[in-house]
Amino acid sequence: MKKLKLQNESYKLFVAKYKEWLDILGYAESTVYMLPIHLQEFFYYLEQNHIKNINTITNKTVKEYYSYLKERANERQNGGLSKSYLNKHQQALKKFKEYLQNHNHKGINIHLKTEQNPTEEKINILTQSEIKALFNATNYSHKRQSIQLRDKAMLVVLYSCGLRRNEAVHLDLNDIYFDKERIHVRKGKNYKERFVPINRKNAEILEDYIYEARPQFNLNNNTDALFLSGQGKRMQGMTFSNRLKAIVKAANNKTITEKKITPHTLRHSIATHLLEQEVKLEAIKTFLGHSSLESTQIYTHILKSINDE
């Protein structure tokens, strides 16, 4: 439904700002991509029904839209939308309500019952041997050694430290406390800060990047950003994703390639590996920066599904 074209300029702006807001808060790459598309479909429905202002949206409007979704055909396969997909549409609207409230708007009324027993979406998890393969692949992921070392350091913060992509983007040099073996995550989801431990091996990888590779990047003294782009600016989220794709390609491992991993896959993987090692759920919650234990408990289900395979 991303092909739907909006005419209302305020709706277009809302979609763009909503996407930016989700990205700033550190949501998964897939969430930042899909939820604005779902919101765009909602706005398109409003336009078709001559509703031109969000202030005129009622609970009845939302319920009628949801009824329309339940009857809408699935564009990718026969039948209607799955319960999981319907829940994603609900999430998009509820997050939009939260966005509005955070920007001094009363929000919109959304009283929708979550679809029960949705088809479970499989979360790709890398095995520990596959993680090792990725680290090894950084030795030939690029012709320049400085980028190889940056790739390896990137894997450290995304996998070993379990950072969200946006958290990695905003790391500065002074956020790495080598003496205390800690990383200070200042730009966490919902602006929450936390400290993440790093072991000696991972610290050495970061040291190699900071003291050997980073000085080779253009204008490296002009910014405190930990990860630099080729232009000497703070490396952005898309570059993280693209470099991860390059590492996967260099690994030349069919199984890893088929998993279509993203930076968030690495975060899911370290959480699952910690659980496999019988680390307490509360400790994993703190490590990941989750606001509630409920978010962390998903990994118990993931581990169970892996063990049942």
N, C-alpha and C positions, 0 to 999 in steps of 0.2 A: 504493500500500500504506500510505499515511499514515493510512487509516481504521482500521487494525488497532488494537484497544484492548488495552493491557496491563493485567494484573491485579496482577502482582508489583510492589510499591512500590519495591524496590531497582532493578529494571530501569527503571522510570519515571525514577527519580533519575539513573541512569547516562545515559540518553538526554538529559536536560536538561543535565547537567553536561558531557557530551561536546560538545554543541552550543555551550555557552558557551566551552569550551576552544578549539574550532576558531575561533570568532569572535575570541577574544583573540589567538590566534596570527596572525590576519590572513588567513585563507583566503578565497578568492573567495566572494561572496555565494551563488552557486549551490551551492558545496561545503558551506557552512555549513548550507544548507537541506536538501540531498539526503542527505548521509552519515548524519545522525541518523535519517532516515526508513528508510534501509537497515539501520541498526543495530536500529531498532525491529522491523523484519521478522524479523531474526535472533532477537531476544528472544521475539517471538511464537511462532516455530518452537520455541524452547526450552520455552516454557510448554505448547505443545501436546504436547510429548514429555516433560512432567513433570520438566523440569530447572529447578530453582528457585534454583540458586546458581552463579555464574560459576566458582567454584573446582572445580566438578565437570565443567566443559567439557573435553573431550579433543580431540585432533586428529581422532579418528574422528567426533566430533560435528560438527566444522566441515566435514569432507569429506562427510558425509551431508547436511548442510544445503546445501552447494554442489551436490550431485547433485540435490537437490530443486529448487533454483533453475533448473538447466538444463532441468528438465522442466516448470517452471511456465509457464502460459500468459501471454502478454503482454496486459495489460489494455487497452492502447490500440489494438492492432492484432492481426491474425491472426498465429499462429505463436508461437514462444517468445521468450525474452529475447535481445537482441542481444549480441554479444561485448563491445561497449563497455559495455553496461549490466552485464554480469557482472563486468567489470573494476572498475566503480564499486562493486559490492558487495564485491569483494575489498579495494578501497581502504578502504572503511568499516571492515571488520574489522581490517585491518592498522593503521589509524590508532587504532582502539579499543585494540588491543594496546599501541600507543605511549602512549596516554592512561593506561592502567593502570600501565605501567612508570614513567611520570612522576609517578604518585601512589602510589609505594611498593608496587606490586603486581607479582607476577612476570609478569603478563600471561597470554595464552592462546596455545596452539600453533596457528599458522596456516601450513600448508604447501600452498599452492595455486599451481598453475602459471598464469601470466598467459595470458589468451586472445590468441592471435596474430592479426595482421591484422584488428583490429576495424574496424567501420565508422567511418570518421573523422568526428568531430563537428566541424562547421563553427564556427569561432570568428569572431564578428562583428568586423570591423575598420572603423573609420570612415576615410574619405579625409580628406586635409588640408583640402579645401574644406568638407567636412561639419563638421570641427572648427571652422573659421572661422564657419560658420553657427551653431553652438552658442554661441560667444563673442558673436556679434552678437545672438543671441536673449536674452542676459542684459540687454539694454537695455530689454526689455519683458516679462521673465519674471515680474514681480511689480509691483504698483502702488506699493510702497514702494521708493525708491531704495536704501535701506540694504540691503535683501534682494537687489536687483539686483547691488549691488557685492559682497555676500557670495557670490552665485551665481558671479560671474566669478572671484573669488578661489578658490572651490571648484574650478572647472575648471582653474585654474593648478596646484593641488597634485595633482589627480587625473590630469590629462593632461600638462601641461608638466613636472611633476616626477615623474610615474609612480608616485605613492604608492598603496598599498593603502588601501581604505576605512578600516580600523582604524587605520592609521598617520596618516591625515588627522584622524580623530577625536581622537587624543591629542596633536596639535600644540599647543604653548603659544606665547605671544607671544615669549618669549625663545629660541625655537628658530629664529627667522628672523634671520639675520645679514645685514642689508642691506649693511654695509660690506665683507663678504667674498663677497657674492652666493652665499650657501649657506643651505640649510635642514638643520637637524639632526633626523634621524629617530631618535627615542629608542625608540619602541615598535614596532620592526620585527618581522617574522615570526621566531619562535624567539628573541625578545628581542635580536636583533642591531641594533646602531646603525650608522648611516651618514650621510654628508653628501651632499646632492643640490644640484647647481648651479642657480641661477636667473639668467636674463639680465635686462638692465635693464628691458625692457618688462614682464616678469612681475613684477619687483620693484615697479614702479610700480602695478600692479594690486593687489598685496598692500598697498602703502602706502595706496592710496585706501580700501581696506576697513578697515584698522587705524585710520587717523587720521580718516577721515570717517564711515564707516558704523558701525563697532563701538561707538563712544561713544553711539550712538543706541539700542542695545539695553539693555533693563532690567538693572539690577544688574551692569553691565559691569565695575565695579571689584572685584567680589566673587570673580572667578576669573581665572586666567592663561590659560585656554583660548583658543586662537586663534579658533575658530568657536563663536559663541554662538547658542543657540536663542532663541525669542521670550521665554522666561521668564528669560533671562540665565544659563542653565546651559550646560555643555559640550554642543555639538550631537552627537547620537548617529548611529550608522550608518544607521538607517532614515530619518532626516531627510535625510541626504546622498542616499540613493536617491530619496526623494520629490522633492527639489528638482531632481535630474537629470531626473526625469520631467516636471517643470514646465517646465524649459528646453527639453526635446525638444518638448513641446507648443507652446511659444511659437515654436519654429523653424518649425513648420508645414511640415515637409519629409517627404513620404511615405516616401522611401527611408530616412531616419534613423529614422522611427517604426517601420518594418517590421523594422529590425535589433534592436529591443527591447534597447537598450543598458543596461548597468549601470555602476557606478563602475569595475568591473574591465575593462570594454570599453575605457575610456579608457586604462588602463594597457597593455592589449594593443596599442592603436593607436599610442601613442607609441613603444613598443618596435619595432613594425614600421616606423614612419616613420624612426626612427634607422637601422635596417638598410637602408632604401631609400637613405638618404643616405651609405651605406658607412661608418658608424661601426663600429668593431671590436667583435666579439661580446663580448670580454672587458670592454670599457668599458661595454657595455649591461648585462652581468651585474652589474657594480659599481653602476651607476646604479639598477637594479631591486632590488638587495639579494638576488639569488639566491645560494644557498649553493654551487651547482654549475653548471658551464657547460652541463650536460645540460638543465637547466630552461630556459636561455636559447635553446638551439638549436631549440626548437619554433618560434621566430619565423622561422627560415630556411625551414621547411616551410610556414608560413603565407604568407610572401612569395612562395614558389614557386607555391602554389596560386592566389594572387591574380593573379600574372603569367600563369598558364596559362589563366585564365578568358577 
